[in-house]
């Protein structure tokens, strides 16, 4: 499966973690809900920038932890441009919508952050893609365009 990942060291072990929808890795003591071990044949360079990778995954996923093995690094991912995104300033509405995110979406991160001068950025990181109609059904027609729902892994 394809993914965008950060290469980090956790307890001295090189792993690939989901990006959480951001362009640069922010140091955190807490690992993501899922991660992939980096194959010893893949050159590992810790970097703060997102990488395009291929991850070999088993047929089922654990509740958390190792989900597979990174087998290919295709290089640095292009920066994301979120400047034209619709944003909201309705904190209560955003949190009410985010509270409805079901565990069946396999979320690894659900957050709201302020973008100075632009409003609030709401993000839901899922392990796998969620169909657009399901996002609309759960979040509502007004919120599905304001809340970013992005999968970590996508089929090749």
Secondary structure, DSSP 8 states (H G I E B T S, - for coil): -EEEEEEEEETTEEEEEE-TT-SB----SS--SEEEEE-TTS-----SB-EEEEEEE-SS--SSEEEEEEEEEEEE------TT---B--HHHHHHHHTT--GGG-EEEEEEEEETTTEEEEEEEESS---HHHHHHHH-TTTTTTEEEEESEE--
